[in-house]
Amino acid sequence: MEMLDVTAGGQWTSLTSFGLSRDLYSMAIVGNELFVFAIGTSALYSVELDGESKRWLGRWKKRKSVPYGMLLTVHLK
């Protein structure tokens, strides 16, 4: 089990992972899906989240397209 504490905009988020043993470069949430960009393998993974509780709803999926650069979550008003 891995646990990662991340801060953004003054709020802390905990990411607990079972089976995703990679060095994380960046991550972003789009809708109810968490995207994680791993370094070393240059792989992009995603997992569906359950609304407020942010629990995993399934298994990690490896994406075919990989971004160039960091992932970033932007909150639009």
N, CA, C and O atoms as a Tripos MOL2 file, in Angstrom:
@<TRIPOS>MOLECULE
protein
  308   307    77     0     0
PROTEIN
NO_CHARGES

@<TRIPOS>ATOM
      1 N           0.8420   -1.1690    0.0000 N.3       1 MET1
      2 CA          0.0000    0.0000    0.0000 C.3       1 MET1
      3 C           0.8890    1.2350    0.0000 C.2       1 MET1
      4 O           1.8700    1.3070    0.7400 O.2       1 MET1
      5 N           0.5420    2.1950   -0.8280 N.am      2 GLU2
      6 CA          1.2670    3.4550   -0.8800 C.3       2 GLU2
      7 C           0.3270    4.5730   -0.4740 C.2       2 GLU2
      8 O          -0.8700    4.5170   -0.7570 O.2       2 GLU2
      9 N           0.8590    5.5820    0.1830 N.am      3 MET3
     10 CA          0.0420    6.7320    0.5400 C.3       3 MET3
     11 C           0.8030    7.9880    0.1820 C.2       3 MET3
     12 O           1.9880    8.1200    0.4890 O.2       3 MET3
     13 N           0.1210    8.9040   -0.4640 N.am      4 LEU4
     14 CA          0.7340   10.1360   -0.9180 C.3       4 LEU4
     15 C          -0.1080   11.3020   -0.4360 C.2       4 LEU4
     16 O          -1.3170   11.3310   -0.6690 O.2       4 LEU4
     17 N           0.5060   12.2540    0.2260 N.am      5 ASP5
     18 CA         -0.1910   13.4710    0.6410 C.3       5 ASP5
     19 C           0.1900   14.5870   -0.3150 C.2       5 ASP5
     20 O           1.3720   14.8480   -0.5390 O.2       5 ASP5
     21 N          -0.7980   15.2340   -0.8660 N.am      6 VAL6
     22 CA         -0.5830   16.2690   -1.8720 C.3       6 VAL6
     23 C          -1.2860   17.5370   -1.4310 C.2       6 VAL6
     24 O          -2.4040   17.4780   -0.9190 O.2       6 VAL6
     25 N          -0.6550   18.6710   -1.6210 N.am      7 THR7
     26 CA         -1.3100   19.9370   -1.3040 C.3       7 THR7
     27 C          -1.4720   20.7750   -2.5660 C.2       7 THR7
     28 O          -0.5730   20.8410   -3.4040 O.2       7 THR7
     29 N          -2.6140   21.4030   -2.6850 N.am      8 ALA8
     30 CA         -2.8900   22.2910   -3.8160 C.3       8 ALA8
     31 C          -3.8930   23.3240   -3.3500 C.2       8 ALA8
     32 O          -4.9740   22.9690   -2.8800 O.2       8 ALA8
     33 N          -3.5620   24.5630   -3.4680 N.am      9 GLY9
     34 CA         -4.4840   25.6050   -3.0530 C.3       9 GLY9
     35 C          -4.7850   25.5910   -1.5670 C.2       9 GLY9
     36 O          -5.8580   26.0250   -1.1500 O.2       9 GLY9
     37 N          -3.8490   25.0960   -0.7580 N.am     10 GLY10
     38 CA         -4.0400   25.0920    0.6830 C.3      10 GLY10
     39 C          -4.8120   23.9030    1.2230 C.2      10 GLY10
     40 O          -5.0230   23.8220    2.4330 O.2      10 GLY10
     41 N          -5.2440   22.9730    0.3700 N.am     11 GLN11
     42 CA         -5.9750   21.7910    0.8240 C.3      11 GLN11
     43 C          -5.1160   20.5510    0.6130 C.2      11 GLN11
     44 O          -4.4230   20.4220   -0.3960 O.2      11 GLN11
     45 N          -5.1740   19.6370    1.5870 N.am     12 TRP12
     46 CA         -4.4120   18.3910    1.5010 C.3      12 TRP12
     47 C          -5.3020   17.2690    0.9930 C.2      12 TRP12
     48 O          -6.4790   17.1830    1.3440 O.2      12 TRP12
     49 N          -4.7290   16.4210    0.1710 N.am     13 THR13
     50 CA         -5.4300   15.2520   -0.3520 C.3      13 THR13
     51 C          -4.5630   14.0290   -0.1140 C.2      13 THR13
     52 O          -3.3540   14.0780   -0.3410 O.2      13 THR13
     53 N          -5.1540   12.9380    0.3380 N.am     14 SER14
     54 CA         -4.4240   11.6850    0.5130 C.3      14 SER14
     55 C          -4.7680   10.7430   -0.6190 C.2      14 SER14
     56 O          -5.9380   10.5730   -0.9630 O.2      14 SER14
     57 N          -3.7590   10.1360   -1.1940 N.am     15 LEU15
     58 CA         -3.9370    9.1660   -2.2660 C.3      15 LEU15
     59 C          -3.3730    7.8440   -1.7770 C.2      15 LEU15
     60 O          -2.1640    7.7220   -1.5800 O.2      15 LEU15
     61 N          -4.2250    6.8640   -1.5810 N.am     16 THR16
     62 CA         -3.8000    5.5350   -1.1550 C.3      16 THR16
     63 C          -3.9400    4.5930   -2.3330 C.2      16 THR16
     64 O          -4.9990    4.5210   -2.9560 O.2      16 THR16
     65 N          -2.8800    3.8770   -2.6350 N.am     17 SER17
     66 CA         -2.8770    3.0360   -3.8270 C.3      17 SER17
     67 C          -2.5080    1.6000   -3.4780 C.2      17 SER17
     68 O          -1.5770    1.3520   -2.7120 O.2      17 SER17
     69 N          -3.2350    0.6810   -4.0370 N.am     18 PHE18
     70 CA         -2.9150   -0.7360   -3.9470 C.3      18 PHE18
     71 C          -2.5960   -1.2020   -5.3570 C.2      18 PHE18
     72 O          -3.4980   -1.3060   -6.1870 O.2      18 PHE18
     73 N          -1.3420   -1.4810   -5.6410 N.am     19 GLY19
     74 CA         -0.9770   -2.0230   -6.9390 C.3      19 GLY19
     75 C          -0.4490   -1.0110   -7.9390 C.2      19 GLY19
     76 O          -0.0780   -1.4100   -9.0430 O.2      19 GLY19
     77 N          -0.3960    0.2620   -7.6220 N.am     20 LEU20
     78 CA          0.1840    1.2380   -8.5360 C.3      20 LEU20
     79 C           1.5520    1.6090   -7.9850 C.2      20 LEU20
     80 O           1.6970    2.6020   -7.2720 O.2      20 LEU20
     81 N           2.5480    0.8070   -8.3190 N.am     21 SER21
     82 CA          3.8860    1.0100   -7.7550 C.3      21 SER21
     83 C           4.7750    1.7250   -8.7680 C.2      21 SER21
     84 O           5.6520    1.1160   -9.3830 O.2      21 SER21
     85 N           4.5400    3.0050   -8.9310 N.am     22 ARG22
     86 CA          5.3010    3.8380   -9.8520 C.3      22 ARG22
     87 C           5.7080    5.1170   -9.1240 C.2      22 ARG22
     88 O           5.1100    5.4770   -8.1100 O.2      22 ARG22
     89 N           6.7250    5.7980   -9.6450 N.am     23 ASP23
     90 CA          7.0620    7.1300   -9.1610 C.3      23 ASP23
     91 C           6.1430    8.1100   -9.8570 C.2      23 ASP23
     92 O           6.1270    8.1800  -11.0860 O.2      23 ASP23
     93 N           5.3740    8.8700   -9.0860 N.am     24 LEU24
     94 CA          4.3860    9.7720   -9.6550 C.3      24 LEU24
     95 C           5.0190   11.1040  -10.0120 C.2      24 LEU24
     96 O           5.8010   11.6590   -9.2400 O.2      24 LEU24
     97 N           4.6730   11.6160  -11.1940 N.am     25 TYR25
     98 CA          5.1770   12.8980  -11.6720 C.3      25 TYR25
     99 C           4.1370   13.9910  -11.4610 C.2      25 TYR25
    100 O           4.4560   15.0740  -10.9700 O.2      25 TYR25
    101 N           2.9020   13.7060  -11.8310 N.am     26 SER26
    102 CA          1.8220   14.6690  -11.6330 C.3      26 SER26
    103 C           0.4920   13.9430  -11.6890 C.2      26 SER26
    104 O           0.4120   12.7980  -12.1340 O.2      26 SER26
    105 N          -0.5700   14.6350  -11.2250 N.am     27 MET27
    106 CA         -1.9000   14.0410  -11.2750 C.3      27 MET27
    107 C          -2.9380   15.1400  -11.4130 C.2      27 MET27
    108 O          -2.6900   16.2990  -11.0800 O.2      27 MET27
    109 N          -4.1160   14.7500  -11.9150 N.am     28 ALA28
    110 CA         -5.2160   15.6960  -12.0900 C.3      28 ALA28
    111 C          -6.5270   14.9340  -12.0240 C.2      28 ALA28
    112 O          -6.5940   13.7580  -12.3820 O.2      28 ALA28
    113 N          -7.5750   15.6200  -11.5610 N.am     29 ILE29
    114 CA         -8.9170   15.0430  -11.5420 C.3      29 ILE29
    115 C          -9.7430   15.7480  -12.6000 C.2      29 ILE29
    116 O          -9.7960   16.9760  -12.6470 O.2      29 ILE29
    117 N         -10.3890   14.9570  -13.4490 N.am     30 VAL30
    118 CA        -11.3020   15.4820  -14.4640 C.3      30 VAL30
    119 C         -12.6340   14.7840  -14.2490 C.2      30 VAL30
    120 O         -12.7440   13.5730  -14.4400 O.2      30 VAL30
    121 N         -13.6540   15.5520  -13.8480 N.am     31 GLY31
    122 CA        -14.9410   14.9450  -13.5170 C.3      31 GLY31
    123 C         -14.7730   14.0330  -12.3230 C.2      31 GLY31
    124 O         -14.3650   14.4800  -11.2500 O.2      31 GLY31
    125 N         -15.0830   12.7540  -12.4970 N.am     32 ASN32
    126 CA        -14.9110   11.7920  -11.4070 C.3      32 ASN32
    127 C         -13.7880   10.8030  -11.7230 C.2      32 ASN32
    128 O         -13.8070    9.6660  -11.2510 O.2      32 ASN32
    129 N         -12.8070   11.2380  -12.5250 N.am     33 GLU33
    130 CA        -11.6970   10.3670  -12.8810 C.3      33 GLU33
    131 C         -10.3710   11.0070  -12.4810 C.2      33 GLU33
    132 O         -10.1210   12.1780  -12.7670 O.2      33 GLU33
    133 N          -9.5210   10.2130  -11.8100 N.am     34 LEU34
    134 CA         -8.1990   10.6580  -11.3980 C.3      34 LEU34
    135 C          -7.1850   10.1610  -12.4170 C.2      34 LEU34
    136 O          -7.1430    8.9680  -12.7200 O.2      34 LEU34
    137 N          -6.3680   11.0650  -12.9490 N.am     35 PHE35
    138 CA         -5.3070   10.7230  -13.8890 C.3      35 PHE35
    139 C          -3.9730   10.9090  -13.1900 C.2      35 PHE35
    140 O          -3.7430   11.9350  -12.5490 O.2      35 PHE35
    141 N          -3.0830    9.9150  -13.3100 N.am     36 VAL36
    142 CA         -1.7690    9.9480  -12.6810 C.3      36 VAL36
    143 C          -0.7260    9.6780  -13.7550 C.2      36 VAL36
    144 O          -0.8110    8.6900  -14.4840 O.2      36 VAL36
    145 N           0.2680   10.5730  -13.8470 N.am     37 PHE37
    146 CA          1.3500   10.4360  -14.8220 C.3      37 PHE37
    147 C           2.5780    9.9220  -14.0850 C.2      37 PHE37
    148 O           3.0880   10.5900  -13.1860 O.2      37 PHE37
    149 N           3.0570    8.7390  -14.4610 N.am     38 ALA38
    150 CA          4.1920    8.1080  -13.7970 C.3      38 ALA38
    151 C           5.4750    8.3710  -14.5780 C.2      38 ALA38
    152 O           5.4880    8.3290  -15.8080 O.2      38 ALA38
    153 N           6.5580    8.6430  -13.8420 N.am     39 ILE39
    154 CA          7.8420    8.8590  -14.5060 C.3      39 ILE39
    155 C           8.5890    7.5380  -14.6030 C.2      39 ILE39
    156 O           8.2280    6.5560  -13.9550 O.2      39 ILE39
    157 N           9.6180    7.5280  -15.4070 N.am     40 GLY40
    158 CA         10.3860    6.3080  -15.6020 C.3      40 GLY40
    159 C           9.8080    5.4740  -16.7260 C.2      40 GLY40
    160 O          10.5280    5.0850  -17.6450 O.2      40 GLY40
    161 N           8.5190    5.1970  -16.6620 N.am     41 THR41
    162 CA          7.8620    4.4270  -17.7150 C.3      41 THR41
    163 C           7.0970    5.3330  -18.6700 C.2      41 THR41
    164 O           6.6040    4.8780  -19.7020 O.2      41 THR41
    165 N           6.9980    6.6240  -18.3250 N.am     42 SER42
    166 CA          6.2130    7.5940  -19.1080 C.3      42 SER42
    167 C           4.8180    7.0550  -19.3920 C.2      42 SER42
    168 O           4.3630    7.0680  -20.5360 O.2      42 SER42
    169 N           4.1460    6.5860  -18.3580 N.am     43 ALA43
    170 CA          2.8170    5.9980  -18.5070 C.3      43 ALA43
    171 C           1.7730    6.8660  -17.8140 C.2      43 ALA43
    172 O           2.0410    7.4830  -16.7830 O.2      43 ALA43
    173 N           0.5820    6.9010  -18.3980 N.am     44 LEU44
    174 CA         -0.5460    7.6270  -17.8230 C.3      44 LEU44
    175 C          -1.5840    6.6070  -17.3740 C.2      44 LEU44
    176 O          -2.0080    5.7590  -18.1590 O.2      44 LEU44
    177 N          -1.9920    6.6910  -16.1070 N.am     45 TYR45
    178 CA         -2.9810    5.7860  -15.5420 C.3      45 TYR45
    179 C          -4.1940    6.5900  -15.1010 C.2      45 TYR45
    180 O          -4.0840    7.7770  -14.7950 O.2      45 TYR45
    181 N          -5.3580    5.9350  -15.0700 N.am     46 SER46
    182 CA         -6.5580    6.6020  -14.5680 C.3      46 SER46
    183 C          -7.3990    5.6120  -13.7820 C.2      46 SER46
    184 O          -7.3120    4.3990  -13.9720 O.2      46 SER46
    185 N          -8.2240    6.1690  -12.8850 N.am     47 VAL47
    186 CA         -9.1460    5.3630  -12.1000 C.3      47 VAL47
    187 C         -10.3810    6.2120  -11.8390 C.2      47 VAL47
    188 O         -10.2790    7.4220  -11.6400 O.2      47 VAL47
    189 N         -11.5470    5.5760  -11.8400 N.am     48 GLU48
    190 CA        -12.7970    6.2870  -11.5780 C.3      48 GLU48
    191 C         -12.9820    6.4330  -10.0720 C.2      48 GLU48
    192 O         -12.7460    5.4890   -9.3180 O.2      48 GLU48
    193 N         -13.4060    7.6220   -9.6380 N.am     49 LEU49
    194 CA        -13.6060    7.9120   -8.2200 C.3      49 LEU49
    195 C         -15.0860    7.9980   -7.8930 C.2      49 LEU49
    196 O         -15.9150    8.2960   -8.7530 O.2      49 LEU49
    197 N         -15.4010    7.7290   -6.6230 N.am     50 ASP50
    198 CA        -16.7840    7.7630   -6.1490 C.3      50 ASP50
    199 C         -17.0760    9.0930   -5.4690 C.2      50 ASP50
    200 O         -16.9280    9.2090   -4.2530 O.2      50 ASP50
    201 N         -17.4880   10.0950   -6.2340 N.am     51 GLY51
    202 CA        -17.9370   11.3880   -5.7240 C.3      51 GLY51
    203 C         -17.1850   11.9460   -4.5460 C.2      51 GLY51
    204 O         -15.9660   12.1080   -4.6090 O.2      51 GLY51
    205 N         -17.9000   12.2510   -3.4520 N.am     52 GLU52
    206 CA        -17.3360   12.9160   -2.2820 C.3      52 GLU52
    207 C         -16.2860   12.0850   -1.5460 C.2      52 GLU52
    208 O         -15.2980   12.6350   -1.0580 O.2      52 GLU52
    209 N         -16.4830   10.7820   -1.4590 N.am     53 SER53
    210 CA        -15.5640    9.9510   -0.6770 C.3      53 SER53
    211 C         -14.2420    9.7230   -1.3890 C.2      53 SER53
    212 O         -13.2600    9.3440   -0.7490 O.2      53 SER53
    213 N         -14.1910    9.9470   -2.7060 N.am     54 LYS54
    214 CA        -12.9810    9.7820   -3.5170 C.3      54 LYS54
    215 C         -12.3930    8.3780   -3.4160 C.2      54 LYS54
    216 O         -11.1740    8.2100   -3.4720 O.2      54 LYS54
    217 N         -13.2490    7.3710   -3.2680 N.am     55 ARG55
    218 CA        -12.7770    5.9830   -3.2500 C.3      55 ARG55
    219 C         -12.7440    5.4420   -4.6690 C.2      55 ARG55
    220 O         -13.4980    5.8850   -5.5340 O.2      55 ARG55
    221 N         -11.8530    4.4720   -4.8960 N.am     56 TRP56
    222 CA        -11.7420    3.8610   -6.2230 C.3      56 TRP56
    223 C         -13.0100    3.0840   -6.5320 C.2      56 TRP56
    224 O         -13.5390    2.3930   -5.6620 O.2      56 TRP56
    225 N         -13.5030    3.1870   -7.7610 N.am     57 LEU57
    226 CA        -14.6560    2.3940   -8.1900 C.3      57 LEU57
    227 C         -14.2410    1.2150   -9.0610 C.2      57 LEU57
    228 O         -15.0730    0.3740   -9.4020 O.2      57 LEU57
    229 N         -12.9980    1.1480   -9.4150 N.am     58 GLY58
    230 CA        -12.5360    0.0560  -10.2740 C.3      58 GLY58
    231 C         -11.0320   -0.0910  -10.1730 C.2      58 GLY58
    232 O         -10.4120    0.3190   -9.1920 O.2      58 GLY58
    233 N         -10.4570   -0.6860  -11.2080 N.am     59 ARG59
    234 CA         -9.0100   -0.8870  -11.2460 C.3      59 ARG59
    235 C          -8.3440    0.2450  -12.0180 C.2      59 ARG59
    236 O          -8.9870    0.9450  -12.8000 O.2      59 ARG59
    237 N          -7.0470    0.4100  -11.7870 N.am     60 TRP60
    238 CA         -6.2730    1.3890  -12.5440 C.3      60 TRP60
    239 C          -6.2220    0.9650  -14.0040 C.2      60 TRP60
    240 O          -6.0230   -0.2120  -14.3040 O.2      60 TRP60
    241 N          -6.4020    1.9170  -14.9110 N.am     61 LYS61
    242 CA         -6.3160    1.6500  -16.3490 C.3      61 LYS61
    243 C          -5.1200    2.4000  -16.9140 C.2      61 LYS61
    244 O          -4.9170    3.5760  -16.6150 O.2      61 LYS61
    245 N          -4.3260    1.7110  -17.7330 N.am     62 LYS62
    246 CA         -3.2120    2.3700  -18.4060 C.3      62 LYS62
    247 C          -3.7450    2.9870  -19.6910 C.2      62 LYS62
    248 O          -4.3710    2.2990  -20.4970 O.2      62 LYS62
    249 N          -3.5040    4.2710  -19.8850 N.am     63 ARG63
    250 CA         -4.0010    5.0010  -21.0490 C.3      63 ARG63
    251 C          -3.0430    4.8690  -22.2220 C.2      63 ARG63
    252 O          -1.8340    4.7270  -22.0390 O.2      63 ARG63
    253 N          -3.5970    4.9180  -23.4330 N.am     64 LYS64
    254 CA         -2.7740    4.7960  -24.6360 C.3      64 LYS64
    255 C          -2.0250    6.0830  -24.9460 C.2      64 LYS64
    256 O          -0.8580    6.0440  -25.3360 O.2      64 LYS64
    257 N          -2.6870    7.2240  -24.7740 N.am     65 SER65
    258 CA         -2.0130    8.4940  -25.0530 C.3      65 SER65
    259 C          -1.3670    9.0210  -23.7790 C.2      65 SER65
    260 O          -1.9520    8.9490  -22.6980 O.2      65 SER65
    261 N          -0.1660    9.5470  -23.9160 N.am     66 VAL66
    262 CA          0.5990   10.0440  -22.7810 C.3      66 VAL66
    263 C           0.8770   11.5290  -23.0020 C.2      66 VAL66
    264 O           1.3040   11.9180  -24.0890 O.2      66 VAL66
    265 N           0.6410   12.3670  -21.9840 N.am     67 PRO67
    266 CA          0.8590   13.8070  -22.1590 C.3      67 PRO67
    267 C           2.3400   14.1600  -22.2070 C.2      67 PRO67
    268 O           3.1890   13.4180  -21.7140 O.2      67 PRO67
    269 N           2.6260   15.2900  -22.8010 N.am     68 TYR68
    270 CA          3.9820   15.8250  -22.7900 C.3      68 TYR68
    271 C           4.0060   16.9310  -21.7440 C.2      68 TYR68
    272 O           3.4640   18.0090  -21.9880 O.2      68 TYR68
    273 N           4.6030   16.7010  -20.6150 N.am     69 GLY69
    274 CA          4.6210   17.6840  -19.5380 C.3      69 GLY69
    275 C           3.7960   17.2250  -18.3550 C.2      69 GLY69
    276 O           3.4240   16.0570  -18.2480 O.2      69 GLY69
    277 N           3.5150   18.1760  -17.4610 N.am     70 MET70
    278 CA          2.7970   17.8610  -16.2270 C.3      70 MET70
    279 C           1.2900   17.9160  -16.4160 C.2      70 MET70
    280 O           0.7820   18.6540  -17.2610 O.2      70 MET70
    281 N           0.5750   17.1160  -15.6100 N.am     71 LEU71
    282 CA         -0.8780   17.2100  -15.5300 C.3      71 LEU71
    283 C          -1.2150   18.3100  -14.5360 C.2      71 LEU71
    284 O          -0.4830   18.5240  -13.5700 O.2      71 LEU71
    285 N          -2.3100   19.0020  -14.7670 N.am     72 LEU72
    286 CA         -2.6950   20.1090  -13.9090 C.3      72 LEU72
    287 C          -4.2070   20.1980  -13.8460 C.2      72 LEU72
    288 O          -4.8760   20.1680  -14.8790 O.2      72 LEU72
    289 N          -4.7530   20.3060  -12.6350 N.am     73 THR73
    290 CA         -6.1910   20.5010  -12.4720 C.3      73 THR73
    291 C          -6.4740   21.9920  -12.4080 C.2      73 THR73
    292 O          -5.8680   22.7130  -11.6160 O.2      73 THR73
    293 N          -7.3970   22.4520  -13.2440 N.am     74 VAL74
    294 CA         -7.7730   23.8630  -13.2810 C.3      74 VAL74
    295 C          -9.2400   23.9680  -12.9200 C.2      74 VAL74
    296 O         -10.0760   23.2960  -13.5250 O.2      74 VAL74
    297 N          -9.5680   24.8040  -11.9390 N.am     75 HIS75
    298 CA        -10.9550   24.9990  -11.5220 C.3      75 HIS75
    299 C         -11.5090   26.2260  -12.2260 C.2      75 HIS75
    300 O         -11.0350   27.3410  -12.0050 O.2      75 HIS75
    301 N         -12.5150   26.0240  -13.0760 N.am     76 LEU76
    302 CA        -13.1260   27.1190  -13.8260 C.3      76 LEU76
    303 C         -14.4130   27.5570  -13.1540 C.2      76 LEU76
    304 O         -15.1420   26.7270  -12.6120 O.2      76 LEU76
    305 N         -14.7010   28.8470  -13.1810 N.am     77 LYS77
    306 CA        -15.9440   29.3620  -12.6010 C.3      77 LYS77
    307 C         -16.8640   29.8380  -13.6960 C.2      77 LYS77
    308 O         -17.9660   30.3090  -13.4150 O.2      77 LYS77
@<TRIPOS>BOND
     1     1     2 1
     2     2     3 1
     3     3     4 2
     4     3     5 am
     5     5     6 1
     6     6     7 1
     7     7     8 2
     8     7     9 am
     9     9    10 1
    10    10    11 1
    11    11    12 2
    12    11    13 am
    13    13    14 1
    14    14    15 1
    15    15    16 2
    16    15    17 am
    17    17    18 1
    18    18    19 1
    19    19    20 2
    20    19    21 am
    21    21    22 1
    22    22    23 1
    23    23    24 2
    24    23    25 am
    25    25    26 1
    26    26    27 1
    27    27    28 2
    28    27    29 am
    29    29    30 1
    30    30    31 1
    31    31    32 2
    32    31    33 am
    33    33    34 1
    34    34    35 1
    35    35    36 2
    36    35    37 am
    37    37    38 1
    38    38    39 1
    39    39    40 2
    40    39    41 am
    41    41    42 1
    42    42    43 1
    43    43    44 2
    44    43    45 am
    45    45    46 1
    46    46    47 1
    47    47    48 2
    48    47    49 am
    49    49    50 1
    50    50    51 1
    51    51    52 2
    52    51    53 am
    53    53    54 1
    54    54    55 1
    55    55    56 2
    56    55    57 am
    57    57    58 1
    58    58    59 1
    59    59    60 2
    60    59    61 am
    61    61    62 1
    62    62    63 1
    63    63    64 2
    64    63    65 am
    65    65    66 1
    66    66    67 1
    67    67    68 2
    68    67    69 am
    69    69    70 1
    70    70    71 1
    71    71    72 2
    72    71    73 am
    73    73    74 1
    74    74    75 1
    75    75    76 2
    76    75    77 am
    77    77    78 1
    78    78    79 1
    79    79    80 2
    80    79    81 am
    81    81    82 1
    82    82    83 1
    83    83    84 2
    84    83    85 am
    85    85    86 1
    86    86    87 1
    87    87    88 2
    88    87    89 am
    89    89    90 1
    90    90    91 1
    91    91    92 2
    92    91    93 am
    93    93    94 1
    94    94    95 1
    95    95    96 2
    96    95    97 am
    97    97    98 1
    98    98    99 1
    99    99   100 2
   100    99   101 am
   101   101   102 1
   102   102   103 1
   103   103   104 2
   104   103   105 am
   105   105   106 1
   106   106   107 1
   107   107   108 2
   108   107   109 am
   109   109   110 1
   110   110   111 1
   111   111   112 2
   112   111   113 am
   113   113   114 1
   114   114   115 1
   115   115   116 2
   116   115   117 am
   117   117   118 1
   118   118   119 1
   119   119   120 2
   120   119   121 am
   121   121   122 1
   122   122   123 1
   123   123   124 2
   124   123   125 am
   125   125   126 1
   126   126   127 1
   127   127   128 2
   128   127   129 am
   129   129   130 1
   130   130   131 1
   131   131   132 2
   132   131   133 am
   133   133   134 1
   134   134   135 1
   135   135   136 2
   136   135   137 am
   137   137   138 1
   138   138   139 1
   139   139   140 2
   140   139   141 am
   141   141   142 1
   142   142   143 1
   143   143   144 2
   144   143   145 am
   145   145   146 1
   146   146   147 1
   147   147   148 2
   148   147   149 am
   149   149   150 1
   150   150   151 1
   151   151   152 2
   152   151   153 am
   153   153   154 1
   154   154   155 1
   155   155   156 2
   156   155   157 am
   157   157   158 1
   158   158   159 1
   159   159   160 2
   160   159   161 am
   161   161   162 1
   162   162   163 1
   163   163   164 2
   164   163   165 am
   165   165   166 1
   166   166   167 1
   167   167   168 2
   168   167   169 am
   169   169   170 1
   170   170   171 1
   171   171   172 2
   172   171   173 am
   173   173   174 1
   174   174   175 1
   175   175   176 2
   176   175   177 am
   177   177   178 1
   178   178   179 1
   179   179   180 2
   180   179   181 am
   181   181   182 1
   182   182   183 1
   183   183   184 2
   184   183   185 am
   185   185   186 1
   186   186   187 1
   187   187   188 2
   188   187   189 am
   189   189   190 1
   190   190   191 1
   191   191   192 2
   192   191   193 am
   193   193   194 1
   194   194   195 1
   195   195   196 2
   196   195   197 am
   197   197   198 1
   198   198   199 1
   199   199   200 2
   200   199   201 am
   201   201   202 1
   202   202   203 1
   203   203   204 2
   204   203   205 am
   205   205   206 1
   206   206   207 1
   207   207   208 2
   208   207   209 am
   209   209   210 1
   210   210   211 1
   211   211   212 2
   212   211   213 am
   213   213   214 1
   214   214   215 1
   215   215   216 2
   216   215   217 am
   217   217   218 1
   218   218   219 1
   219   219   220 2
   220   219   221 am
   221   221   222 1
   222   222   223 1
   223   223   224 2
   224   223   225 am
   225   225   226 1
   226   226   227 1
   227   227   228 2
   228   227   229 am
   229   229   230 1
   230   230   231 1
   231   231   232 2
   232   231   233 am
   233   233   234 1
   234   234   235 1
   235   235   236 2
   236   235   237 am
   237   237   238 1
   238   238   239 1
   239   239   240 2
   240   239   241 am
   241   241   242 1
   242   242   243 1
   243   243   244 2
   244   243   245 am
   245   245   246 1
   246   246   247 1
   247   247   248 2
   248   247   249 am
   249   249   250 1
   250   250   251 1
   251   251   252 2
   252   251   253 am
   253   253   254 1
   254   254   255 1
   255   255   256 2
   256   255   257 am
   257   257   258 1
   258   258   259 1
   259   259   260 2
   260   259   261 am
   261   261   262 1
   262   262   263 1
   263   263   264 2
   264   263   265 am
   265   265   266 1
   266   266   267 1
   267   267   268 2
   268   267   269 am
   269   269   270 1
   270   270   271 1
   271   271   272 2
   272   271   273 am
   273   273   274 1
   274   274   275 1
   275   275   276 2
   276   275   277 am
   277   277   278 1
   278   278   279 1
   279   279   280 2
   280   279   281 am
   281   281   282 1
   282   282   283 1
   283   283   284 2
   284   283   285 am
   285   285   286 1
   286   286   287 1
   287   287   288 2
   288   287   289 am
   289   289   290 1
   290   290   291 1
   291   291   292 2
   292   291   293 am
   293   293   294 1
   294   294   295 1
   295   295   296 2
   296   295   297 am
   297   297   298 1
   298   298   299 1
   299   299   300 2
   300   299   301 am
   301   301   302 1
   302   302   303 1
   303   303   304 2
   304   303   305 am
   305   305   306 1
   306   306   307 1
   307   307   308 2
@<TRIPOS>SUBSTRUCTURE
     1 MET1         2 RESIDUE 1 A MET
     2 GLU2         6 RESIDUE 1 A GLU
     3 MET3        10 RESIDUE 1 A MET
     4 LEU4        14 RESIDUE 1 A LEU
     5 ASP5        18 RESIDUE 1 A ASP
     6 VAL6        22 RESIDUE 1 A VAL
     7 THR7        26 RESIDUE 1 A THR
     8 ALA8        30 RESIDUE 1 A ALA
     9 GLY9        34 RESIDUE 1 A GLY
    10 GLY10       38 RESIDUE 1 A GLY
    11 GLN11       42 RESIDUE 1 A GLN
    12 TRP12       46 RESIDUE 1 A TRP
    13 THR13       50 RESIDUE 1 A THR
    14 SER14       54 RESIDUE 1 A SER
    15 LEU15       58 RESIDUE 1 A LEU
    16 THR16       62 RESIDUE 1 A THR
    17 SER17       66 RESIDUE 1 A SER
    18 PHE18       70 RESIDUE 1 A PHE
    19 GLY19       74 RESIDUE 1 A GLY
    20 LEU20       78 RESIDUE 1 A LEU
    21 SER21       82 RESIDUE 1 A SER
    22 ARG22       86 RESIDUE 1 A ARG
    23 ASP23       90 RESIDUE 1 A ASP
    24 LEU24       94 RESIDUE 1 A LEU
    25 TYR25       98 RESIDUE 1 A TYR
    26 SER26      102 RESIDUE 1 A SER
    27 MET27      106 RESIDUE 1 A MET
    28 ALA28      110 RESIDUE 1 A ALA
    29 ILE29      114 RESIDUE 1 A ILE
    30 VAL30      118 RESIDUE 1 A VAL
    31 GLY31      122 RESIDUE 1 A GLY
    32 ASN32      126 RESIDUE 1 A ASN
    33 GLU33      130 RESIDUE 1 A GLU
    34 LEU34      134 RESIDUE 1 A LEU
    35 PHE35      138 RESIDUE 1 A PHE
    36 VAL36      142 RESIDUE 1 A VAL
    37 PHE37      146 RESIDUE 1 A PHE
    38 ALA38      150 RESIDUE 1 A ALA
    39 ILE39      154 RESIDUE 1 A ILE
    40 GLY40      158 RESIDUE 1 A GLY
    41 THR41      162 RESIDUE 1 A THR
    42 SER42      166 RESIDUE 1 A SER
    43 ALA43      170 RESIDUE 1 A ALA
    44 LEU44      174 RESIDUE 1 A LEU
    45 TYR45      178 RESIDUE 1 A TYR
    46 SER46      182 RESIDUE 1 A SER
    47 VAL47      186 RESIDUE 1 A VAL
    48 GLU48      190 RESIDUE 1 A GLU
    49 LEU49      194 RESIDUE 1 A LEU
    50 ASP50      198 RESIDUE 1 A ASP
    51 GLY51      202 RESIDUE 1 A GLY
    52 GLU52      206 RESIDUE 1 A GLU
    53 SER53      210 RESIDUE 1 A SER
    54 LYS54      214 RESIDUE 1 A LYS
    55 ARG55      218 RESIDUE 1 A ARG
    56 TRP56      222 RESIDUE 1 A TRP
    57 LEU57      226 RESIDUE 1 A LEU
    58 GLY58      230 RESIDUE 1 A GLY
    59 ARG59      234 RESIDUE 1 A ARG
    60 TRP60      238 RESIDUE 1 A TRP
    61 LYS61      242 RESIDUE 1 A LYS
    62 LYS62      246 RESIDUE 1 A LYS
    63 ARG63      250 RESIDUE 1 A ARG
    64 LYS64      254 RESIDUE 1 A LYS
    65 SER65      258 RESIDUE 1 A SER
    66 VAL66      262 RESIDUE 1 A VAL
    67 PRO67      266 RESIDUE 1 A PRO
    68 TYR68      270 RESIDUE 1 A TYR
    69 GLY69      274 RESIDUE 1 A GLY
    70 MET70      278 RESIDUE 1 A MET
    71 LEU71      282 RESIDUE 1 A LEU
    72 LEU72      286 RESIDUE 1 A LEU
    73 THR73      290 RESIDUE 1 A THR
    74 VAL74      294 RESIDUE 1 A VAL
    75 HIS75      298 RESIDUE 1 A HIS
    76 LEU76      302 RESIDUE 1 A LEU
    77 LYS77      306 RESIDUE 1 A LYS
